[in-house]
């Protein structure tokens, strides 16, 4: 058990003729000084107050949150830059593909225009060298003729004597039939009956491709 400490405030010092006893006062002051030193040591070794510790913890939490926010912000900025770069690359590829398609379309249109002009030139040459292509249609057959013997009203008139070897005339006839909606098989039969020309399939391919039908 610790010895009882003397109180700091005392008025019970022994007295003498001149007042308090100096030896008793000195002893009391030494005891007070020792007690004060002991209290200082206790205060120095004691843990900090709860408010101080709470403040330190709050400060640590705030600093950690700030570091986390900075990391998140940096990661978001890096991800945004990467996404922007990818979108830019995709846009560049799309633009290049559009340019390629535009060039292909221009080439196709130029080729189609050249083919149409060539067909027009061929038609003009044929009309200039083959008289009678625009002649009046043949009169209808007599009423007594059976229906099976009548030629189709929409088909061009056949050459008057035997199969013709005029490839230009055959091309014109095939083109007229293709433009009027006749199927390729019917046009091929008509040419086979009335025209003796080489490579009839190639002529029909060219004519129906120009007419935009099959």
C-alpha positions in Angstrom: 0.0 0.0 0.0 1.4 3.4 -1.0 2.2 5.8 1.8 -0.3 8.5 2.4 0.7 11.7 0.6 0.6 14.9 2.6 -1.9 17.5 1.4 -0.6 20.3 -0.7 -2.3 23.1 1.3 -1.3 23.0 5.0 -1.7 25.3 7.9 -0.7 23.1 10.7 3.1 23.7 10.6 4.8 23.9 14.0 5.3 27.4 15.1 8.0 29.1 17.0 8.6 32.5 18.2 9.2 33.8 14.7 6.4 32.0 12.8 6.2 28.6 11.1 9.1 26.2 11.6 11.4 26.6 8.5 12.4 22.9 8.6 8.8 21.8 8.5 8.0 24.1 5.6 11.0 22.9 3.6 10.0 19.3 4.2 6.5 20.0 3.0 7.8 21.7 -0.1 10.0 18.8 -0.9 7.1 16.4 -0.5 4.9 18.6 -2.9 7.7 18.7 -5.5 8.1 14.9 -5.4 4.3 14.5 -5.8 4.3 16.9 -8.8 7.2 15.0 -10.4 5.4 11.7 -10.0 2.2 13.2 -11.6 4.3 14.5 -14.5 5.7 11.0 -15.1 2.3 9.4 -15.0 0.9 12.0 -17.5 3.9 11.5 -19.8 3.5 7.7 -19.8 -0.3 7.6 -20.1 -2.0 6.9 -23.5 -3.4 10.0 -25.4 -7.0 11.0 -24.7 -9.8 9.3 -26.6 -10.5 12.5 -28.6 -6.9 12.7 -29.8 -6.9 9.0 -30.9 -10.2 9.4 -32.7 -8.9 12.5 -34.5 -5.8 10.5 -35.7 -8.1 7.6 -36.9 -10.3 10.0 -38.8 -7.3 11.7 -40.4 -6.0 8.3 -41.4 -9.4 7.3 -42.9 -9.6 10.6 -44.8 -6.1 10.2 -46.2 -6.9 6.6 -47.3 -10.1 7.8 -48.9 -8.2 10.5 -50.8 -5.7 8.0 -52.0 -8.4 5.7 -53.1 -10.3 8.5 -55.0 -7.1 9.4 -56.8 -6.5 5.8 -57.8 -10.1 5.5 -59.0 -9.8 8.8 -60.9 -6.6 7.7 -62.6 -8.0 4.3 -63.6 -11.1 6.0 -65.0 -9.1 8.4 -67.0 -6.9 5.6 -68.4 -10.0 3.6 -69.3 -11.6 6.6 -71.0 -8.5 7.3 -73.0 -8.4 3.6 -74.1 -12.0 3.6 -75.1 -11.6 6.9 -77.1 -8.6 5.4 -78.9 -10.6 2.3 -79.8 -13.5 4.3 -81.0 -11.2 6.4 -83.1 -9.6 3.3 -84.7 -13.0 1.9 -85.5 -14.1 5.1 -87.1 -11.0 5.2 -89.2 -11.5 1.6 -90.4 -15.2 2.4 -91.2 -14.2 5.5 -93.1 -11.6 3.5 -95.1 -14.2 0.9 -95.9 -16.7 3.6 -97.0 -14.1 5.0 -99.3 -13.4 1.5 -100.8 -17.2 0.9 -101.3 -17.5 4.3 -103.0 -14.7 3.5 -105.3 -16.2 0.1 -106.1 -19.6 1.7 -106.8 -18.0 4.4 -109.0 -16.2 1.6 -111.0 -19.4 -0.4 -111.4 -21.3 2.7 -112.6 -18.6 3.6 -115.0 -18.6 0.0 -116.4 -22.4 -0.1 -116.6 -22.4 3.2 -118.4 -19.8 2.0 -120.9 -21.8 -1.2 -121.6 -25.0 0.8 -122.1 -23.2 3.1 -124.5 -21.7 0.2 -126.3 -25.2 -1.4 -126.7 -26.6 1.9 -128.0 -23.8 2.1 -130.5 -24.4 -1.5 -131.7 -28.1 -0.8 -132.0 -27.5 2.4 -134.0 -25.0 0.5 -136.3 -27.5 -2.3 -136.8 -30.3 0.0 -137.6 -28.1 1.9 -140.0 -26.9 -1.3 -141.9 -30.0 -3.5 -141.7 -33.0 -1.8 -143.5 -36.5 -2.7 -142.6 -35.9 -3.4 -138.8 -38.6 -0.8 -138.0 -40.9 -2.1 -140.7 -44.6 -2.4 -140.2 -45.6 -5.6 -138.5 -46.9 -8.4 -140.6 -50.7 -8.5 -141.1 -52.6 -10.9 -138.8 -53.3 -14.3 -140.2 -56.6 -15.1 -141.8 -59.5 -15.7 -139.4 -59.9 -19.3 -140.7 -56.4 -20.2 -139.5 -56.3 -22.3 -136.4 -55.1 -20.5 -133.2 -52.1 -22.9 -132.9 -50.8 -21.7 -136.2 -50.8 -18.0 -135.2 -47.5 -16.4 -134.2 -47.5 -14.6 -130.9 -48.5 -11.0 -131.4 -45.7 -9.7 -129.1 -42.8 -11.6 -130.8 -40.9 -9.8 -133.6 -41.6 -11.0 -137.1 -39.3 -13.8 -138.2 -37.0 -13.4 -141.2 -38.8 -14.2 -144.5 -36.6 -17.1 -145.8 -34.8 -19.5 -143.5 -32.7 -18.8 -140.4 -30.8 -15.6 -140.5 -27.1 -15.3 -139.8 -27.3 -11.7 -138.8 -26.0 -11.6 -135.2 -26.8 -7.9 -134.8 -30.5 -8.5 -135.8 -30.6 -11.4 -133.4 -29.3 -9.2 -130.5 -31.9 -6.5 -131.2 -34.7 -9.1 -131.2 -33.4 -10.7 -128.0 -33.1 -7.3 -126.3 -36.7 -6.3 -127.3 -38.0 -9.6 -125.9 -36.0 -9.2 -122.7 -37.2 -5.7 -122.2 -40.8 -6.7 -122.8 -40.5 -9.3 -120.0 -40.1 -12.5 -122.0 -38.3 -15.3 -120.1 -34.9 -16.3 -121.3 -36.1 -19.8 -122.4 -38.7 -18.4 -124.7 -36.3 -15.9 -126.3 -33.7 -18.7 -126.7 -36.3 -20.9 -128.5 -37.2 -18.1 -130.8 -33.6 -17.4 -131.7 -33.0 -21.1 -132.3 -35.9 -21.3 -134.7 -35.2 -18.1 -136.7 -31.4 -17.3 -136.4 -28.4 -19.4 -137.1 -25.7 -17.6 -135.0 -22.7 -18.8 -133.0 -22.5 -18.6 -129.2 -26.2 -17.9 -128.6 -25.8 -18.4 -124.9 -23.3 -15.6 -124.6 -25.5 -13.3 -126.5 -28.4 -14.1 -124.2 -26.2 -13.6 -121.1 -25.2 -10.2 -122.3 -28.7 -9.1 -123.4 -30.5 -10.1 -120.2 -27.7 -8.7 -118.0 -28.1 -5.3 -119.8 -31.9 -5.6 -119.4 -31.5 -6.3 -115.7 -33.4 -9.6 -115.8 -32.5 -13.2 -115.7 
